C-alpha cells in the first residue's frame, strides 16, 4: 500500500510524511531527496548542462533501505546534508524539470516500492508516479508560513538562513514547479487537500494517520 503527500516546497509534507511513516511503521519515501541528489551532481559538474547530461549516463542515484528508513545514494555513497544546502535548493527545480531526470527518479521510486508499505511525499507522486495510490493528500500553506518553517529547519541543522532569501526562493520554486511542461505541480485527482497554515504539526500528522487507519480497517 502506498500513500502520497504532494504539495509545494515548505508546505510541511516531508516532516509530516516522516512522522506518519513512523507512527504507522511504514517506510518513508522522500522523492525530493532523489532530485536533490541529482542536483548535487549537477553542481559537482560545474552547473554545466552538457557535462550533467553526460553524468546522467555515467552516475547512479539510488535508494537504500536501512533501519526502517530509505536514504539516497550517489554511486553507492550517502550524501547526508549536502543535498540540503542553499545552492542545491536554488537549483533543484530546474534540474527536476528535466524529463531525463524525472524518468530516472520515477523508475527508482517505482522499483523500491514493490515491497513494503510506503508514505511518499513530492510534487507529482499522486498525479504521475503513483496515480493508483490508496490515499492521496495535497498539502498547502501560506508562503510566509512556509518560509518561516524552512528557516527554522535550516537553523536547527546549523545552517545560516535569511528569511527574505528563503521566501524569494520558495516563490520562484512555486512558479517553476507549477509552470513546467514536464509533470507540473498540481493537486492530484482524488486527493484530500490539507491546509497546514494554522495547523500545528501534531494535528496534520494525526489527520493523515487517522485517514490511513480508516482505510486499512
Secondary structure, 3 states (H helix, E strand, C coil): CEEEEEECCCCCHHHHHHHHHHHHCCEEEEHHHHHHHHHHHHHHCCCCHHHHHHHHHHCCEEEEEECCEEEEEECCEECHHHHHCHHHHHHHHHHHCCHHHHHHHHHHHHHHCCCCCEEEEECCHHHHHCCCCCEEEEEECCHHHHHHHHHHHHHHCCCCCCHHHHHHHHHHHHHHHHHCCCCCCCCCCCCEEEECCCCCHHHHHHHHHHHHHHHHC
